[in-house]
Amino acid sequence: MAAINKLLVVGLGLIGGSVALAARKAGFAEQYLGVDLAQDERQGALTLGVVDQASDRLEELVPDADLILLAVPVLAMESVLQALKPHLKSSAVITDVGSCKASVAEAAVRVFGELPPRLVLGHPIAGKEKSGVSAADAELFLQRKVILTPAENTDPQALQLVRALWQETGAEVLEMPIDQHDQVLARTSHLPHLLAFSLVDTLARRDERLDIFRYAAGGFRDFTRVAASDPIMWRDIFLANREATLGALDEFLEGVQRLRTAVAEQDAEELVSTFTHAKSARDYFTALLNETGYQTMQNQTINFVTQPGAGPVQGQIRVPGDKSISHRSIMLGALAEGITRVKGFLEGEDALATLQTFRDLGVLIEGPHNGEVTIHGVGMQGLKAPQDPLYLGNSGTSMRLLAGLLAAQNFDCELTGDASLSKRPMGRVADPLRLMGAEIEAAEGGRPPLKIKGGKPLKGIHYDLPMASAQVKSCLLLAGLWAEGETSVTEPAPTRDHTERMLQGFGYPVKKEGATASLVGGGKLTACEIDIPADISSATFFMVAAAITPGSDLTLEHVGINPTRDGVINILRLMGASLELSNQREVGGEPVADIRVRYQPLKGIDIPEDQVPLAIDEFPALFVAASCASGTTRLRGAEELRVKESDRIQVMADGLQALGVDCTVLEDGIDIQGKGEAEAVFTSASLECHHDHRIAMSFAVAGLRASGSITIKDCATVNTSFPGFADLACSVGFKLEAKTV
């Protein structure tokens, strides 16, 4: 059934014609009308079946139109709006395809006296080198983005109708404010077109015979392709979006001047820094285009699906590098004097968010290449103000640690994240930082974004952590590097001490007395080499997998066994797991070992509360182990699990109950009634992981002891900490598939 009776397209060129064709293909309207001043375009549109009726007079077709799409040059919008105003029926909805939204909005206000509620401004990010209705393509907008810029007074029904139109063409529909749209497009579309026109024009003026183009390679052709676009259309765009284009051009000219100076002065480091930053940004852009990486994948649905009959779990593997240490290696390496070389860096998106942030803060970082990163430290006073808010994706560690580090800088900055991170509490770092003298603003409930005011001198404080948290402790110690006097933190229970260990590895003295860690501000960091061990949190999924699956024998290599992180080893052993450590050694101040796990029946236990902080990230997987044990496993003192990427106590309980496991949820823990030697511990179910990577991987492990398939929805976030998890799992005996839905 069609959504409307009549769709009118004003301007039967490439875009207008393509919209009409795509809408017709989808059955969006009963009848398709077109207005264009050019006889050839009108006749072409009729011949090609783009429209059913065409005219050169608006007053002839506007009165009957339910939805009017304006596909005319932006500088012609005002005259078109003025011409159609007297003929509009009250229920008609108007939208457009203009590349500049502010100029169209201003034109509408001049014509109607206000921005009409049933005017929905839009812009499809699509096109071709060819123009005119003869180039119209019903598939032009497939998997392309369309940006709508509704105002506060926009009629919701009108917005929904325009959204439906674009969705029917196959486009992904986004919304953003008008000003943001024009700024973004000035940089990503208008500026590249301007540069392409300029470069081709400059070369053509120097060589009248155009011989130089005979020797141009593919890169030149690709870069200058857009210079074949319609000059009149782009003249109008640049004039309509003048201010934003000038701003983008000024930024570009500043960058060109920096490169010119670097070439003239033979400044190799500045050249490498610029090129490396550009390459990382281009690689990210390529990942977006190829639809890889969490930030793109979160706009898709990635489901894990397990199948019964998997196992045993066997082999010898090395999981990715420790995420906590990867974060800290970038942070401290950036602040050190000299060059820090890192091996084993985790190339997951959380750690990459930290790496990109320090590039945005002016630090030259080479790599990562196969886990190797080279950091050209800028010293304690060398960070530079970022041009834009620092986007940290899903990484709570990045945001909390950076809050302390950036609170001491002499420039303002803003920390933002994705939808999941934006729900997580930051008051527990912001509040003590304010006690040190920092000025920090947060959103409602102490949540991101965090706006940090620079130039505020910090003073050392003593802080008693109300809840054991390595992130809060590390945040305050990092702020203390610049604070006057001593900064000390006392924790109610042991937490991971990677920050203290790594600070000492960089030559910065840290005092540890019982539960208190302290340092004195004003020192310096000296570059060093870091070999990051495999992440015990990532290893946990495979440790549990081998521990619960009959016949399993698995060895995990080079795993970090820091005594503040070894709770999972201790708890599994208390449950009766066969778990052996060998080849124990120390690498860069961090203890590592190979861990061999063989299947052995598990028993339920009361988890010692002193082990809870030492295994806080590993409990989702341990809940799966508890379900496979004989008897009841009880956990207490784990309130922090409720403020992770999800409420991990409740989310795991919901999933386990759906899988047929009895459990009782408490405020600070859970009781799980294990099924012991039952052949199938878990039933078939479809589960939600609530965008929590550890929940997703834990339920994937449960599939090893399930009677049927388990579907785990929305697992894109696994890429934040464990890229390649599904493939590695399958290599040791899982039956697991990652499906794009």
N, C-alpha and C positions, 0 to 999 in steps of 0.2 A: 504494500500500500504506500503510495507516495506521501511524503511529508507535507508538501504544499501543492497548490494548483499550478501557479505560474512563477517561473524563475526568469528574471530579466537580467541579461548581461549587457552592460554599457561599455563598449570597447571590445570589438571582436578580434583581438590579436591573439598572440600565443597563449597568454595566461587566461584571458577571458574565455577563449575558445576551448582551452583544455579543461577549465572548470565545468563548462556546459557539457562537454563530451563525457567527462567522468561522472557528473551528476546524472546524465541520461543513462549511462551504463548501469548505475546503481538504482535507477528508478526513483530518483529523489523527488521529481516533480511530474505533474501531468503534462505540462507544456513548457517549451523553452523559447524565449524571445530574445532578440538581439537588436541593439542600436549601435550604429557606426556611421560616421560621416563618409567613409570611403565605399564607393560602389563595389569595388573589387572584393573588399573584405565581406560586405554583406552577401554578395553573390556566392563567394567561396563558402561562407558559413552555411548557406542554404544547400549548396551542392553537396557539401561534405556531411550534411545531417547534423551540424553543430546546433542549429536552432530550427524551429518550425516556422518562425515568422521573423522578418528583419525589416528595419526602417531606419531612416536618417533623422527621424523626428521623435524626441523623447515624449512629447505630449500624446503621441499616438499609442504608445505601449505602456507608459508608466501607470496610468490609472488602474489597470487590471493586475499589476504585478504584486505578488505576495512577498517576494524577496528580490532585492535589487543589488547586484554586484557591480561595483564601479571599478572597471579595469582600464582607466585612462591615466595619462601622465599626472603626477602629483600636482603640478602647477595648473592643471586644467580642472582639478577637483572642485574649486569654488564655483566656477562658471557652470559646471554640470549640476552641482547641488542647487544652485540658484534656478536653473532651468527646470529641474524636476520638482522643486518645492510646491508649486501651485497644483500639481497633478497627483500628488501622493494620496493614497487612501490612508486612513488613520491607523490601520492595522499593519501597514507595510513595514518591513524591516530592511535596513540598508546596511551593506558592508562594503569593504573595499580591499584592494590588493596592494596599496601603495607601500613603497619602501621606507617612507618617512611618515611617522604617525603624528608628530606634533603639528606639522604644517596642515595636514588634513583636518585635525581637530580644530585648529584655529580657524580654518576656512569654514567649517561647519558652524562654529559659534557666530562668525560674522553673518552667515546666511540665516540661521534660525534663531539667533539671540541667545542660544545655549547649546550645549552638546545634547542632541536629541537622545532620549532614553532608548529609542529603537534603532540607533546607529551604533553598530558594532565594528570598530576598526580592526582590520586584520592584515597580515602580511605572509604570504607563502614563500618559503625559502626554496625556490625552485626556478629553473629556467633552462634555456637552450641558446646556442649561438644564433640559430635561425629565429626569425620573428614572423609575425603575421598568422592569420588563421590557418593557412596551409600547413603550418608546423604544429598545429594543435594536437595534443596527445592525451588520451584518456588516462594514461598511466604516469603522467608527468609528476604527480604528487605522491605516488606510492612510496611509503616509508620516508617521506620528506617531512620537515617540520613546518607547521603553520603557527604563527604567533598572533594571538588575539590580545588586544589592549583595552579591555573594558574599563569604564569609568565607574565612580561610586554610584551614579544614578542610572547605570545601564539596566534596562529591563531584563530580568533573568530569563524570561521566555525567549526574548530576542537573542540573547547570548546562546541559549541552548540550541536555537534553530541554526545559527551560523556555525556553531560547533558541530552540529549534526551534518551540515553540508560538507564541511572539510573532512570529517571522519568518513563520510561516504566516498570521498575521493581516494581514500587510503592513507591520508596524512596523519601524522602525530600532532595533536593540537596542544599547544602550550599557552600560558597566559603570563603577561608581565606588564608593569606600568609603562606608559608611553615614553617617559624620559629614558628609562632603562633600555627600552627597545631601540630608541634612536642612537643612544651611546654605543650599544653593542653592535648594531649594524654599521655604524660609522667605522668601527675598527675591523670588523670581520668581512664586510662586503664593500662598503663605499671606498675605504682607503685602498684595498687591493686593486679595485678597478682604476682608481685615480693613478696609482703607481704604474699599472700596466699601460695605460694611455700615455703617461709621461715618458716611460722608457722607450716605447716604440717610436713615439714622436721624436725624442731626442736622437735616437740612432738614425732615423730616417732623414733628419735635417743634416746630419754629418756626412751622409753618403747618398747623394742624389740617385746613383745607379742602384742603390740597395744591395750592393755586392755582399755587405756584411751579413745579410740574412741567409746567404747561400751556405754559410758555415755555422749557422745556429743549430745547436743540438736540441734534443727533446725537452730538456729543462727549460730552455728559453721559450719554446713553443707552448709548453704547459703554463708557464708563468704569465705569458702575454695573451693567452687564449681569450681572456675577457675583454681585451682591447678590440675584439671584433663585435662587441655589443653595440646597440643602437646609440649613437652619440647624442641625439636629442633627448632620449629618455634619461641618459646619465647626466646631461646638462641640468635637467630639471631636478634630479635627485640631489646633486651636489648643492644646488642653490636652495632647495627646500630644506635640506638638512645641514645648512651652512655651518652653524656653530659647532655641532658635534663633529662634523668633518674636519673643521679647522683644528679642533682639539686633538683629534686623532693624528692629523698631519703634523702638528707641532711635536707630539710625542715621538713620532717616527723620525722627524728631522733631528731631534735631540739624540736619538739612538744612532742615526747615521753619522752625526758629528763625533760621537764617542768612538765609533769605529774608525773614522777618518784619523782622529787623533792617535788611536792605538796603532794604526798602520804607519802613520808618519813618525811616531816615536818608537816603533818596533817593540811595542808593548805586547809580548807574546801571551802573558797571563790574562790580560784584559780580552784579547781575542778569543782565547780558549774559553774564558768564562762566559762571554757572550754567546759563542757558538754552542757550548754545552747546554746553557740555559735554553737556547732556541731549540736544540735537538730534543731535549727532554719534553718541551712543550709540544713539539711536532709529533713525537712518539705518542704522547697522550692523545693528541688529536687523531692520530692514525688508529689508536685503540678505540676511540669513540666511533670512528667511521666503520671499523671492522666489528663493532659491537662486542668487544672484549673488555674485560675489566669490570669491577664492581660498579663504578659510577654510571656506566652505561647499562650494565646488566640489571641494575635495580629498576630500570624502566621496562624490563622484560619479566617473565616468570620462569625461574630456573627451579625445577623440582628434582629432588633425589628420589629414585625408586629402587628399593631393594627387592631381591627375589629369594625365596627359600632355597635351601640346599647348598648354601655357601659353606666355605671352610673346608678343611682346617686352615688356620692362618699360619703361614710358613714363609721363611725367607730371611734375608739380611738386608735391612734398608737404613737409610738416613733421612730423617724428616727435615724440613726447612729450618733455617737458623732461628735462634731465640728472638722473639719479637721484642721483648722488653729490652734486651741488650742491643738489638738493632736500632731501636729508637735512641737510646742513650749514646751510642757510638757516633751518630750523626750530630747530636746536640753538643756533646763535649768536644768532638773533633772540630766542629765549626768554631768553637770558642777558644781552641788551643792556638798556641804559637807554633807554626810549622805545619808539616804535611802528615796527616794521619791516614794510614792504609788499613782497610778493613777487609777481612775475608769472612765468608759465610753469612753475608748480609741477607736478611729475609726480603725477598722481592714481592711481598704481599702489599696490598694497597694501604694498610695502616702505616707500615714503616715507610712506604714511598710517599705518603702524605707528609711525614716529618721531613724527609729528604727534600721534597719540593718546596716546603716552607722555608728551609734555610737557603735554598737557591733564591727564593723571593726576598730573602733578607740580605742578599748580596754576597753569598758564599759560593765560591767555585767548588763544585763537587763533580768529579768524573765518575761515570758509571751510573748504575751498577751493571757490571758485565760478569755473568756467571757468579754472582754473589760477591764480587770484588768492587770496592768503592774507594776512591781516593779523595780526601777532603783537604782543601787548602784553607787551613784555619785563619781567621781574621783577628784573633785575640779577643780579650774580654770587652774591648770598647769598639770593635770593628763592625758590628752589625749595622745595616742600613735600613731606613724606613721602607716598608713595602708600599707599593703603589695602590694596592687594593686590599680588601679583607683577606685574611689568610684562611683558606678553605681546608679543613682537616678531614673531610669525608666522614667516616664512621669511627675515627680513632679517638677514644676518650683519653688514652694515655698521652697522645700528642697534645690535646687541649689542656689537660691538667698540668703537665710538666711545663709546657710552653707558657702557661699563665704566670708561673713563678719566674721563669727566665726573662720574659718580656716585661714584667712589671718593673724591672730595674733599668730598662732602656730609656734613652732620652727622646724617644719618638712615640707617637700614638699608634695604636694598632687595634685591629678587631679580629677576633677568632670566631669562625663560623663552622658549621658542619652540616651533615645531611639530616634527614628527618629523624632518624634514630638517635643520633648524637644530640640533636636539639631538644630531646626530651630528658636528657640525663642531667642530674644535679651537679652544679659547679660551685654551689655555695660553700661546700666544705674546703675548697681551695681559696675561693674569693675572700671568705671571712677572715682567715688567719693572715692572708696577704694584706688585707686592709689594716690589720693590727700592726703590720710592719711599716705602714705608711703608703701602701699602694692605693691608687684610685682606680676602681674597677666597677663598671656597670654591667648588669646582667638582665636578661629578660625575666618575665614573671616566674616566680618560684626559684630564682637563682639559676635559671637554665640559659644555654647559649642563645644568641651570640654574646660573647664577652667583649666589652669595649674597655681597653686599657689605656689610661692616660700616661703619657711619658713624662720624663723629667722629674719624677717624684723620688726624693732620696729615701732609701729604706733603712730601717734600723733593725738590728738583730733582736729576736725575741726568743723566749722559751715557750714551746707549745706542747701541751699534752693532747695527743690525738684522742678524740672521743671514741673513735672506731679504728681498728687496725687497718691501715691503708698505705701501701707502698707509694701510691701515686701522690697522696697528700704529703707524705714525708719527703718524697723527692722534690715536689714542687717547692716546698719551703727551703730545703737545702740549696736548691738551685738559685732561688731568690737571695739566699744568704751569701752567695758568692760576691754580691755587690753591696751587701748591707754593712752598715757601720756596726762594728763589734761582733759578738758571737750569736749565731743562730743555732738553737738546739731543739730537737724534737724527741719526745718520749712516747713510745707506742705501748698500748695495753697488751699486745701480743706480738711475737716476731712476725715481720713481713719481709718480703724479698729485699735484699740489700745490694742490688746491682748498681744503684747510683753511688753508694758509698765505695764499693769496690772499684768502680771505674774512675771515680774522682781520684782515688789514690793511684790508680794506674796512670793517670795523666799528671801525677805529681802534686796533687792538691791534698794537703793533710786533712783527714777526717778523724775525729776522736769518737771512739765507741766505748761507752761505759754502761754495761748492763743493757737496759732497754732504751738508752738515750744515745742519739747520734748528734754530733755538733761539729761546726766548723766556724772559722773566723773569716769575715769578708776581706776583700782587697788583695787576694793572691792571684796567681796565674796558672794556666793550664799549659802543659808542654806536650806536643804531639807524640804519638806512640803508634804501635801496631796492635791490631785487635783481631783475634781469631774467634768468631762467634760460635759457640756450641749449638747443637741442635736443640730446638725448643722442647722442654719437657712437657709443656702444655699440649703441643702437637703430638708428641710421642705417646701421651696418655691414651689417645683413642686407640692406638695399636696395642698398647700394653693391656688395656681392658679387653680388646678384641681377642687377643691370644689367651687371656686369662679365663674367658667364658666359653671358648669354643673347643670342644673335645678334639684331641689329636694335634693341637697347635704347638708350634715351636718357632718362635720369632726372636730375632736379635735386632735391636735398634742401636745404631752406632753413634758415638761421639755426642751423647746426650748430656746436657748440662744438669748437674746434680747439686746445685747450690743448696746448702742446708736450709735456706729460707724458702726453698721451692720443692723440697723432697717429700712433702706430705703425702702425695699420691703413692710414692713407693712404700712409705711406712704403713699407710692405710691398707693397700693391697696385700702387704705381707701379713698384717693383722687378720685379714680376711682369709688367709691361707694360701695366697697365690704363690706359685713357684717362680721366684724372681731373683735372678743372680746378676751382680755387678762385676764386671771385669775390666781390665785395662784402665784402671782408675789413674787419673793424672790431673794436673792443673795447667790450664791454657789461658794466658793473659789474666791471671788472678781468679779465674772461674774453674771450679772442679768439674771434670767431665768423666764419663764412663760409658762402656758398652753395656746395654741391658738386655739380658736374655729372659724371655717369659715363655713358660711351658704350661699347658693346661693342667689344672688341678682343681677339684671341687672347692668352691668358696663357701664361707659361712658368714652369716650376718653378725655384725658387731655394733657396739656403742662407740661411735667415732670419738676419740679423745679430743676434747675441745682445744688442747694445745696444738693439734694438728690442723685445725680448721684454717687459720691464716696461711699455713704452708701449702694448702691445696685449694685455695679459694676458686681458681679458674678451672680446676679439674673436676669439680663436683658433678656437673652434668653427666660426664662419662662414668664417674663413680656410682651415680644413681643407677645406671644400666648394670654395672657389676653387682650392685646390691640386689637388683631384681633377679639376678641369676644365682644368688647365694641361698643357702638353707637358713631359714630363720629370719628374724627382723633386724634390719640395720637402722640405727637411730642417729640422727644428726641434730646437734644443738649449737647455738652460738654462731650462726651463719647468716646474720641479718644482712650483711653486705651483698649476699647473692641477690637480694631483691632490687638492687640499684645498679646492676650491670647492664649490658645491652638490652636485656629484658629482665623481668622478675623471674630469675632462673628457678627458684623454688616452685612457684606456681605453674610456670610453663612446663617444666619437667613433670610435675605431678599430673597435670592435665593430660600430657602425652602418655605417660605410663598407665594411667587409668584407662585411656582409650585403647591401649595395647593389652589390657586385661590384668594389670598389676595393681594389687591393693596398696594404697599408701594414704597416710594422714598428714596433712599440712599443718605446721605450726608457724607462729610468727617468725621464729628464728631457726627453723629447721624442718625436718620431715622424718616420718617413720615409713620404711618400705618393707613390705612383707615379701621376701624372696621366694622363688619357686624351686630353687635348688636344682636337683638332677632331672627335672622335667625336660623331655626332649625339645619341646617348643615352649619357651618361656613367654613369648609375646605372640599375640594374635595379629591378624592383618588390620591395618588402619590407615587413614589419611590424617596427617598431623600438620599443625602449624608450628613453625620455628620462631615466629615473630621477629624475623630479620636478625636472628642471633646465630652467629657462625658456630658457636660451641654446641648449641642446642641441635642444630642441623647435623653436625658430625656425630653427636652422641646417638641420635636416633638411627643414623646410618649403621652404627656399630650394633644396635639392637637387632637389625635385620639379620645378623648372623645366627640368632636363636629364635627366629620367628617362623610360625607355621605357614604364613602367606606373605604376600608382598606388603611393604610399607612405603607409602608415599609421603615425602616430607616436602612441604610447599615453601616456595620463596627462599631458596638456598643461595642466592647470589652472593650474600655476605661472606660465604666461606672463603672467597677470594681475598678478603681483607687480611686473613692470617695464614691461610694454608692453600695457596694456589697449587693446583694439581692433585688435590686430595683424592678425588674419585679415581683417577688413574692409578695412583700409588696404592690405594686400597684394593683395587681389582688385581693388581700385580701380586698381592700376597694371599688372595683367596676370597675376597668379598665378591658378591654379585650385586653390583651397584652401578646405576646409570644416572648420569646428569642429563635431564631432558629440558630443552627450551620449549616452553608451551606457547 
